[in-house]
Amino acid sequence: MVFRRGQKIEVFQRSSDDMWEDYMDRFIGRHGIITDPDTSINDPDALVEVSLEGMGTHRLPQDCLRLLD
């Protein structure tokens, strides 16, 4: 999946990526907006910068994110 800036997302599960930290479990279920998809890298495993409602901006693995309609 290719994420684009401005898309609305949900952190819907814990990531299997090594970058996932235990504190990130509190992000599960939160909604946010893609702020930097790193499209220049074009790597599906690259971290994506998201602004989560009430939680600030974080770089998260893509396998924990899903698009919202």
C-alpha positions in Angstrom: 0.0 0.0 0.0 1.2 3.5 -0.8 0.4 6.2 1.7 0.0 9.8 0.7 0.3 13.0 2.7 -3.1 14.0 4.1 -4.7 10.6 4.2 -6.6 9.7 7.3 -5.4 6.5 9.0 -6.0 4.3 12.0 -3.3 2.5 14.0 -5.2 -0.8 14.0 -2.7 -3.4 15.3 0.7 -3.9 16.9 3.5 -3.9 14.3 5.7 -6.9 13.7 8.6 -4.4 12.9 11.6 -4.3 15.2 11.1 -0.5 15.5 7.8 -1.1 17.5 8.2 -0.2 21.2 6.0 -1.3 24.0 4.8 2.3 24.7 3.4 2.4 21.1 0.7 -0.1 22.2 -1.2 2.9 23.5 -1.4 4.2 19.9 -3.6 1.2 18.8 -7.1 2.4 18.0 -6.0 6.1 17.5 -6.7 8.0 14.3 -4.4 10.4 12.6 -3.2 11.9 9.3 -0.1 11.0 7.2 2.3 13.9 7.4 5.3 12.4 5.6 4.9 9.2 3.7 8.6 9.1 2.5 7.5 8.5 -1.1 11.0 9.5 -2.2 12.3 6.3 -0.6 9.5 4.2 -2.2 10.1 1.4 0.3 7.1 -0.4 1.6 9.0 -1.2 4.8 10.0 2.4 5.5 8.5 4.2 8.5 5.7 6.7 7.9 5.3 9.9 9.8 1.8 10.4 11.2 0.1 13.0 13.4 -2.1 11.1 15.8 -5.0 12.9 17.4 -4.0 13.9 20.9 -0.7 12.0 20.8 1.6 14.1 18.7 3.6 13.2 15.6 5.4 9.8 15.4 7.2 7.7 12.8 5.4 4.3 12.6 5.9 1.1 10.6 3.4 0.7 7.8 2.0 -2.7 8.8 0.2 -1.2 11.8 -1.7 1.4 9.7 -4.9 1.2 7.7 -6.6 3.9 5.6 -9.9 5.3 6.8 -12.6 6.3 4.2 
